[in-house]
Amino acid sequence: MSLNPHFRFALPDDAAVIADLVESGYRGERSRSGWTTEADFLLGQRTDPAAVSDLIGRPGSLILLAEQAGAICACAHLERHAEYAYFGMFSVRPDRQNSGLGRGMLSEAERIAAAHWGVSEMRMTVIDIRSELIAWYERRGYQRTGEHQAFPYGDERFGIPLRKDLRFEVLRKRLC
């Protein structure tokens, strides 16, 4: 298998594979083999093919894919805003985590945001109890802003919380 991924943008036919990839990285027992799991504090789905299809078809939105040996093994959603790009739904197959694929994927997403959209900043939200994940982003130049957003309790499209203290923190990075 080639260690160098092939990057491409998602097509509508990729939606089911992307949704399964996201689920494998964050929810349920499959996610426990990687380090990005949310299974200890969120049950239920993270996304579904219909939601992924919506993101693929939305203006100013794209899903970046990384393929190795012809298989989709990482994805990230990018959404253009006036002054920044939002980065989310970042998933790497658990058996490919800790291989450098995630770092490469994040770098490619940053390159695309700057080169294709001309934005100077990338932003994301991370559940603030995910200290290991936040530290990973900080090592890649992202800064905690101290700005928090409420977790959407009661909206099962985002999962079923097992804790009452979940919230998102905004991280950002200057791209140029």
PyMOL commands that set and color helices and strands:
alter all, ss='L'
color gray80, all
select helices_A, chain A and resi 12-26+28-31+49-57+94-96+101-117+131-138+156-158
alter helices_A, ss='H'
color red, helices_A
select strands_A, chain A and resi 6-9+42-43+61-68+71-80+85-92+121-127+143-150+160-161+167-174
alter strands_A, ss='S'
color yellow, strands_A
deselect
rebuild
show_as cartoon
